[in-house]
Amino acid sequence: MGLLSKKDTKLILDPLTDDNPITIQVLGICSALAITAQLKPSIVMAVSVIFVLGIGNVVISLLRNVIPSKIRIIVQLIVVATLVIIVDQVLKAFAYTLSKELSVFIGLIITNCIIMGRFEAFALGNKPWRSFLDGVGNALGYGVILIIVGFFRELLGSGTLFGFKVLGDPITKTGLYEFGYENNGFMVLPPMALIVVGIIIWVQRSRNPALIEEN
């Protein structure tokens, strides 16, 4: 028997496609709007959420039988806040510039409804291993969308990826700029993140009509 059963595999794969927390459950939209103007912050935020949600789900699962029902939300907030503080301190120690760039948005992971939702909906009712897989799966689904949005916004808005010019130099008119291409300044504005997410949702539902909600 393999390490992952069929049900365990679904916990990781389903949030990447037909149960994505952003495009299907419409959760975590705020950070998708705020930090995806560039690819690097998008990846860092994705990795941060994978750590917080994966470890957080395990902790809540381990405590599920001893947490009084009346204070479970408070306990969940304490767990996620502690993990977010760890992430914030690690970034400040090893990637200070990026930490300043992300600013308050790392702290706002605490209020990410994907995390609190998985604590409530899954970790409180399942064992640690399955809770860990559920946390990693949902965080990966969230992170994939952030990375896709960050990729296109930086590429089309600034002509760069990870800060490196990949389309040429817009000042000296090399690369694509030599043929009249111009950066789309709207792509770096927050509303364009919502439009890119909307396009992803449209493509996803076009490929799988079962995801289209009935009025």
N, C-alpha and C positions, 0 to 999 in steps of 0.2 A: 504493500500500500504506500502510495506516495505521501510526501509531506503535506500536500494540499488535496483535500477531497474536492468533488465537483461543487459542493455548496460553498466551500472555502474559496475556491477559485472565482465563483460568482461575486463574492464579497469584494474582490479586487477589481474584476473586469466590468461589472455592471455600472459602477459610477463613472467609468471612462467613456461609456457609450449611452445606453438607453436609460440610465438613471443618474445622469450627471447632475451634481448639486447646483451648478450654475444654470445650465441650459434647459434642464428638465424641472428641477425643483425650484429654480429661480431664487437661489440663496447666495449670499456672498457677493452680491453685485457691486456693493460700494467699493471694495478694494479693487475689483476689476476696472472700475472707472478711475480710481485714484492713482495707482502706481504702475500702470501698464504703458506709459508713454515711452518707456525704454525696456529692452529685453532683460538686462541684468537685474533690476529691482524685481521684475516679475518672477524670475527664477528664484531669487533669494526669498521672496514672500512665499512661493510655492514650497520650497524646502522647509521653511519655518513652520508652515501649517502642517506639513507631513509629520514633523517632529512633535508638534504640540498635540495634534489630534491622535496620532498613533500612540504616544506615551500616555496621553490623557485618558484615552479609552481604556487602556490597561489598568491605570490607577483606579478609575471609577468602577471598573469591573471587579477589581480586587476588594473594593470597599462596599460593593453593592449590598451585601447582607448586613452591614453594620451601620449604614447611613440612615438615620431617622428620616422618614418621609418628609416631615415638615421643614427640614433644613437641607434637603438634597441640593437645591439650587445654590445655596450658599457654599456648600462643599464643592460643587462643580466649579463655581467661580474661583474659589481658592486654588483649586488644582490647576485650572487653565491660567490663572494669573501668575502662579509660581513658574509654570513652564514658559510663559511669555517673557517673564523677567530673565530667565536663564538665556533664552534666545537673544534678548536685547543686550545682555551683558557680553555674550560671546561675540556679537556683531561689533560692539563698541571696542572690544579688545583686539579683534583680528581684522575688522573691516570698518574702521571708524568713518571713513568718507561715505561709504554706502549706508552706514547706520544713520548718519546725518541726513542723507538723501531720503531715506524711508521715513525718517522723523517719527511722527506720532502713529504712523500706520502699523508699525510692529505692535505697539501697545493696543491698537484697536482690534488685534486678533482676539482679544478677550471677548469682544462683543460680536464676533463672527458667529452668525446664527447656525452655520454648518456645524461648528464644534459643539455648541450647546445642544443642538438638535440630535447629534449622534450620541452624546452622553445620555440624553433622555431616552431616545428611541431604541438604542442598541446596547450600549455598555451596561446600563442598569439591569439588563435582562439576560446577558450572555457571559460566557466564561472569557478569561483574559485573552486567549489565543485568537478566538474568533473576533473579539472586540478589537484587538490589534489590527487584524486584517481589514475589518470594516473601516477603522480609522484611516489606515494607509490608503485603502481604495478610494474613499471619499476625498481625502486630501489630494491624491493623484488626479482624480477627476477635476477637482477645483484648480490644481496647478497647471494641468494641460491647457485649460481654457485661458488662464492668465498668460501662459507662455505664447500661445498662438496669437492672442490679442497684442501682447507686447512686441512680438516679432513683426507683425504687419504695421503696427503704429510707428515703431522706430524706423523700419525700412522705408515706408512710404512717406513718413512725416519728416525724417531727418536724413534719409539716405545712408544710414549707418546701422551696424549691428555691434553690440557691445562697445559702442563708441568708435568703431573703426569704419572708415568710409568704404562702402562696398559698391556703390553705384557710380563712384567717381568724385571729382571735386567740383562743387557747384560754382566756385569762384573762378577757377582757371578753365572751367568748362571741359573737363575730361570725362571719359566714360559715357554714361547715358546722357549726361548734361550736354555733351557735345552735339547730341541730336535734338536738343530742345527740351529735354525732360526737366521738370521743375518739381521740387519737393512740395508735397501737399501739406501746407501748414495746419490745416484743420485736423489732420491725423493726431497731432500732439495735444489737442484739446480734449478734455474729459468726455464731452458728448460723443466723440467719435468712438470711444471705447464701447459705449452702449450700442452704437450702430454696428460695429464689428461683431459684438456678441449677438446682436439680432440677426446678422447674416449667418453666423454659425448655427443659430437656432433654426433658421429657415432651411439651411442645407441639411441639417440633421433630420428635420421633419419631412423634407422632400425625399430623403433616402428611406425613411421608415414612417409611412403614413399612420401607423398605429399610435404614434406619439402625438398626433394632432388631436387637440381637445375638441370635444363636441360642445356647441353652444346650447 
